[in-house]
Amino acid sequence: MTPHRQTWTLIITGLGVFMTALDTLVVTTALPALRADLGASLSDLEWTVNAYNLAFACFLLSGAALGDRFGRKRTFAFGLAGFTLASAAAALSPSVGALIAARAVQGAAAAVVMPLTLTLLSEAFPVHKRGAAIGLWGGITGLAVAAGPVVGGAVVDGVGWHWIFWINVPVGLALIPLALAKLTESFGPRPQLDVPGLALAGTGLLAIAWGLVRANAAGWGSAEVLGCLAAGLAILAGFVAWERRTPTPMLPLSLFRDRTFASANAVGFFLAAALFGALFLMSQFFQTALGHSPLETGVRLLPWTATPMLVAPLAGALADRYGNRLFMALGLALQAAGLAWVAAIAGPDVGYAELGVALTVAGIGTSMTFPTVSNAVMGSVPPGEAGVASGTNSAMRELGGVFGVAVLAAVFAHKGSYGTPQEFADGFTAALWFGVGLSVLGVLAALIGPRRRTLVAAKPALAAD
């Protein structure tokens, strides 16, 4: 592919991943406003985040399969159109229920866009430049992570929460024709969709997420919660059994025999679980316990969320030379240290100077991990599996986010409440320590990966350790 095409591919996929990643976090600083304006409960607030993340996770592998079947450029543009329409529906939502439904459609459309950005990018660049390109992709994702809370806070303070969704509409309308004109069409190896696999995976994940979110209100020992969790696990077991025997699996389980692939996806799960669970409560901590406005909250989160813009491209480039395993393990160790520091000092009277340093440490760790996880996954599979590998990697991250938000919210509800700043801080601190534990599990997952880089001729990149 010519340098001109490579540049356009990087710009278009970067804008696509920016828009979808932005909406993962843009709602976080708006949560207190949604609670006040729409009368949303803690469970409702969880679903405004998790409806997006869960639909995202459930449809990611299908998004990759649709690209393989109907053409990646064409499917990418279709996903952008769906995301733009769902964003308008979210902006027009008259109730929290309507907002949750629109967020679910947004997530399903984003699931078509996100994995194809990585697939299109990986195909556009040769092996020796792919790590740097993915590092830039990670940096753009990091910019969206950084911009999300700030943009959300500024918009909520200035014109209202509805406009955090309206801003997607003009971007999407401009990006669709650009993608159709400038991207190169390509197809994957799977001509058929695994509809039973999609149904089993979606139903099982929804049952588990429903049980986790409902646990606070219904009780962890209730028939509803235990029944949902048990049913979800049973259905996912059925999904695994189906994927083993169907000739056209949406998720080839043989990929997980590769230690690099399995380790990197586990790292992605625990990274997102700790990150999104902590961020869900952190934005509320700044407003509820410390009394800051949405915009002030977004700005104060920047030491945590803005570091990927600087660190992710550098980490991606260095990983080509030194391997991914080191950066994944060190990054999650720094994230654990930063979150532990915040948990140790959090309270209604905490000063921002020390809090900001702690958030910076966590942010550097997150920034080192994001691009190296993607690089490890994409470098561990044959070229024909790039789409499903990208979808699997993104799905594991989104599932981690759903799990982290649900579980950390459950810990918060058990130990704290919205009653007073101190009560909120008590629950926040307990939940954050749980996030530290999830980060430590991610370090262990990184260390499971192979130590040395091995060159496999059938793979598109070095299977970095």
C-alpha positions, 0 to 999 in steps of 0.5 A: 500500500502506498504511503498516501493510502497509509496516511489516509488509513491512519487518519480515518481509522484514528477518527473512527476509534476516537469517536467510539472510545470517546463515548465509552467515557464521555458519560462519566462526568455526566453521571451526577447530572443524569442522576439529578435530571432523570432521577437515575438510581445507582443501578440506572447509572451503571446501565448507562455505562454498561449498556454501551459496554455490554452491547459493544462486547457482545457484538464485537466478534460479529462486527469483525465477521461482518467485515470479513463477509461483506468487506471491511471498508463497507462494513466500517462505513455501515457501523459509522452510520449506525453509531451516528443515528444512535447518538442522535437518539441518545441526545433526544432521550426523554427518560433514563430507559430510553437513554439506556436503550440508545446507548445499547444501540450505540455500543452495537454500532461501535462494535462494528467500527472498533475492531475494523479500525485495527484490522484496516490499520494492520493491513495497511502497514508492513510488519516492521512499521506495524507496532509504531502505527498501532502505538499511534492508534493507541495514542489516539484512543488515549486522546479519546480517553483523556477528552471524554471526561473533559468534553463531557464535563464542559458540555454538561456545564455549558449546554446540558448532558444531551449535547455529549451525544449530539457532538458525534453527529457531524463527525460521523456524517463527515467520516462516512463518505471519507471512509468510502472514498479513501480506504482500500476494500478487503475481505476475510476468510469467513464467508458465513456468520456464526448466528448461534454463537452470537446468540449464545454469547450475547445471552450468556453475557447479558445474564451475567451482567444483569446479575452483577448489576442487580446484586445491590438492589436484589441482594447477592443471595437472591434467586434473581441474582444467583439464577442469572449468574448460574444461567449466564455461566451455563449458556457461556459453557454452551457457547464454548461447546458450540464453538468447538464443533461448528465449522465457522466459529465466531471465536476460534478457540484454537487461538487461545492455545497461543500463550501470547494471545491468551496472556494479552487478552487476559491482560486486556480484561483486567486492565479495563476492569480496574480502569473503567470500574475506578473511573466510574466512581472517580468522576463521582468522587470529585463531584459528590465528595469533593464538590467540584463541577463536571468540568472541574472534574474532567480537568482534574482527571487529566493527569490520569486520562491524558498520559496515553497521548504521550506514552502510548505511541512511545510504548508501542514503538519500544515494544517492537524492539524489547517485546510486549510482555515487559510493558504489559507487566510494568504498566499494570504494576504502575496502574495498581500502585497509582490506584492504591495511592489514591485509595490510601489518601481518599477522603472529603478533605484530600488535597489535589496535589498528591491526588494528581501525582497518584493519578499520573502514576496510574495513567502512565501504567495504563498508557504502557499497557493499552498499545502493547496488548493490541500489538501482542494480540495482532502479532500472535495470529496468522494474517487471515485471523486479524479481524477475529483477533482484533474483535476478541481483544476489544471484546475482552476489554469491554467485558472487563469494563462491564465486570469492573463497573458492576463489581466496584459499584457493588463494593461501593454500595456495600460500604458507602452511599450518596448520603454524605461526602464521608459516606461516599468516600468510604465506599469509594475507598473500599471499591478502589482497593478492589480495583488494585487487586484486579490490576495485580491479577493483570500483572500475573496474566502478563507474566504468563506470556512467553519471555522471548520473541519468536519469529513465526513465518505464518504470522504477520508480526513478531510474536512479541513476548 
